[in-house]
């Protein structure tokens, strides 16, 4: 079952974030959004006797913690830059992630920035290219007459198609 993202909340002093995760046949929630540059306290509430969920392993910083069979285990993560922290059970069956975002930067903008800088998924790249095409079309229609606008939009569609083919071929040769 897919669970919605959870947002870490600041503690009363505003110096640390807090998020609670239930461990029962996986992590609920498995996707967390937290502020970059602020320490994060993750409280695991384990209600599962599966041997796989006895441990949780974090990617950054590299932490390996044993979880109590029933009850809560607290893991404190230091302040880190924007990016993603992955965590998994001891056997790698159950997975989760923490997206660290810069304060004040909307998630959409941060996602687009990561996509353009980090070379995200193929679908994401195609969507960014399509968004650029829509911006070009709108600007052209507002600034030019109809016939030149049609020419510019046609060229933009051609550039978009070439860009998509280039990205798809490049990713196919990398795999």
Backbone torsions as a table, in degrees:
resi	resn	phi	psi	omega
1	UNK	NA	139.0	178.5
2	UNK	-86.8	133.1	178.4
3	UNK	-110.4	144.8	179.3
4	UNK	-68.9	161.1	176.0
5	UNK	-65.0	147.9	174.2
6	UNK	-111.7	147.5	177.9
7	UNK	-105.5	129.5	175.3
8	UNK	-66.6	144.6	179.5
9	UNK	-113.2	152.0	178.4
10	UNK	-76.1	145.2	175.3
11	UNK	-74.0	178.6	-174.4
12	UNK	-61.3	-34.5	179.9
13	UNK	-80.3	-13.5	179.9
14	UNK	75.1	13.6	-178.1
15	UNK	-101.3	-10.2	-178.1
16	UNK	-146.7	150.4	176.6
17	UNK	-98.7	159.0	-179.1
18	UNK	-138.3	137.2	173.8
19	UNK	-143.4	142.5	178.9
20	UNK	-112.3	136.1	-179.3
21	UNK	-126.8	128.6	175.0
22	UNK	-89.9	132.4	179.6
23	UNK	-109.1	106.4	179.0
24	UNK	-156.7	95.4	-177.5
25	UNK	65.9	29.0	-177.5
26	UNK	136.2	-169.9	-179.1
27	UNK	-109.5	130.5	179.0
28	UNK	-129.7	109.2	-0.3
29	UNK	-79.6	158.8	178.2
30	UNK	-100.2	-9.7	178.9
31	UNK	-125.8	123.6	-175.8
32	UNK	-127.6	141.3	174.7
33	UNK	-112.8	128.2	179.9
34	UNK	-138.1	162.4	179.0
35	UNK	-78.2	137.7	173.1
36	UNK	-73.5	149.3	176.1
37	UNK	81.4	6.1	179.4
38	UNK	-127.0	130.3	178.5
39	UNK	-56.7	151.0	-176.5
40	UNK	-127.7	128.3	173.9
41	UNK	-103.8	121.2	179.5
42	UNK	-107.7	121.1	179.8
43	UNK	-106.3	113.2	178.0
44	UNK	-92.9	124.3	175.4
45	UNK	-106.6	98.9	-175.1
46	UNK	-90.4	127.4	177.2
47	UNK	-134.6	54.7	-171.2
48	UNK	-154.3	130.7	179.5
49	UNK	-100.3	12.0	177.0
50	UNK	-66.3	130.1	-179.5
51	UNK	-59.7	-28.0	-178.7
52	UNK	-64.8	-30.3	-175.6
53	UNK	-93.1	12.1	178.7
54	UNK	-68.5	-26.6	-177.3
55	UNK	-126.9	154.7	171.7
56	UNK	-130.3	134.8	-177.1
57	UNK	-121.6	126.8	179.1
58	UNK	-101.9	147.4	-179.7
59	UNK	-82.0	-35.2	-177.6
60	UNK	-151.2	116.6	-7.7
61	UNK	-68.3	158.0	-177.7
62	UNK	-69.1	102.1	-179.6
63	UNK	-125.2	143.5	176.3
64	UNK	-130.7	111.4	-176.8
65	UNK	-121.8	141.5	174.4
66	UNK	-88.8	132.9	-179.9
67	UNK	-97.2	142.0	175.9
68	UNK	-60.5	145.7	-178.3
69	UNK	-57.4	-42.5	176.6
70	UNK	-141.1	130.5	-179.0
71	UNK	124.5	-160.4	-174.8
72	UNK	-112.9	144.3	172.8
73	UNK	-129.8	130.8	-177.8
74	UNK	-104.3	133.9	175.9
75	UNK	-123.7	121.8	178.1
76	UNK	-98.8	124.2	177.6
77	UNK	-106.0	135.9	179.7
78	UNK	-71.5	166.0	175.8
79	UNK	-60.6	136.3	-177.8
80	UNK	-139.1	159.0	178.7
81	UNK	-71.4	170.3	178.7
82	UNK	-57.1	143.7	-179.3
83	UNK	155.6	-155.8	-177.2
84	UNK	-131.6	136.3	174.1
85	UNK	-111.2	129.8	176.6
86	UNK	-105.6	146.3	173.2
87	UNK	-135.9	152.2	-175.2
88	UNK	-147.5	161.7	174.7
89	UNK	-74.4	174.6	-177.1
90	UNK	-61.1	-28.6	-178.6
91	UNK	-100.0	-4.7	178.7
92	UNK	81.8	7.9	-180.0
93	UNK	-75.5	-40.3	-176.8
94	UNK	-106.8	135.8	-174.7
95	UNK	-133.9	155.1	175.6
96	UNK	-150.3	172.1	179.2
97	UNK	-148.5	152.4	174.9
98	UNK	-122.5	117.4	177.2
99	UNK	-92.5	114.3	177.6
100	UNK	-92.6	117.3	-177.4
101	UNK	-114.9	151.4	179.4
102	UNK	-72.3	136.9	178.9
103	UNK	-61.7	138.7	176.9
104	UNK	83.9	-10.6	179.9
105	UNK	-99.2	113.4	-178.6
106	UNK	-56.1	147.6	-177.0
107	UNK	-59.2	-36.8	-179.9
108	UNK	-62.8	-45.5	179.6
109	UNK	-64.8	-43.1	178.9
110	UNK	-63.3	-40.1	178.1
111	UNK	-64.6	-42.8	177.3
112	UNK	-64.2	-41.2	178.2
113	UNK	-61.4	-45.4	179.0
114	UNK	-63.5	-38.0	179.3
115	UNK	-64.2	-45.8	-178.3
116	UNK	-71.8	-39.3	-177.8
117	UNK	-81.5	-42.5	-174.2
118	UNK	-92.9	-2.5	178.4
119	UNK	66.0	59.8	-174.1
120	UNK	-59.4	-152.0	-175.9
121	UNK	-73.5	164.6	178.9
122	UNK	-63.5	-43.8	-179.5
123	UNK	-64.1	-41.9	178.4
124	UNK	-61.9	-42.4	179.0
125	UNK	-63.5	-43.1	178.7
126	UNK	-63.3	-38.3	178.9
127	UNK	-66.8	-39.3	177.2
128	UNK	-63.9	-43.0	178.0
129	UNK	-63.0	-40.3	178.8
130	UNK	-65.9	-38.2	176.8
131	UNK	-62.3	-40.7	176.2
132	UNK	-62.3	-39.8	177.6
133	UNK	-61.0	-44.3	179.1
134	UNK	-63.1	-39.6	178.1
135	UNK	-64.6	-41.9	178.4
136	UNK	-63.1	-43.7	-179.6
137	UNK	-63.0	-44.6	-179.0
138	UNK	-65.4	-45.0	-179.6
139	UNK	-64.0	-40.6	-179.1
140	UNK	-66.1	-42.8	-179.4
141	UNK	-63.8	-33.9	-179.9
142	UNK	-76.8	-34.6	-172.3
143	UNK	-93.1	-26.2	-173.8
144	UNK	-118.6	168.9	172.7
145	UNK	-70.5	174.3	-174.0
146	UNK	-63.6	-46.7	-175.1
147	UNK	-65.7	-48.7	176.4
148	UNK	-63.0	-32.8	178.4
149	UNK	-64.8	-40.1	178.3
150	UNK	-63.1	-39.7	178.6
151	UNK	-64.6	-46.1	-179.6
152	UNK	-65.1	-41.8	178.5
153	UNK	-64.4	-40.1	176.9
154	UNK	-61.1	-43.8	177.0
155	UNK	-64.9	-37.2	178.3
156	UNK	-66.0	-40.6	176.7
157	UNK	-63.1	-42.7	177.3
158	UNK	-61.4	-45.1	178.1
159	UNK	-62.5	-39.6	178.3
160	UNK	-62.6	-45.8	180.0
161	UNK	-62.5	-43.2	178.6
162	UNK	-64.4	-41.4	178.1
163	UNK	-61.9	-43.8	178.1
164	UNK	-63.3	-45.2	178.1
165	UNK	-60.4	-41.5	179.9
166	UNK	-63.1	-44.4	-179.6
167	UNK	-65.4	-45.0	-178.4
168	UNK	-65.3	-41.1	178.7
169	UNK	-67.7	-39.9	179.5
170	UNK	-63.4	-41.0	179.8
171	UNK	-72.1	-34.1	179.3
172	UNK	-68.1	-36.2	179.1
173	UNK	-74.7	-22.1	179.3
174	UNK	-78.4	-22.4	-177.5
175	UNK	-93.8	NA	NA
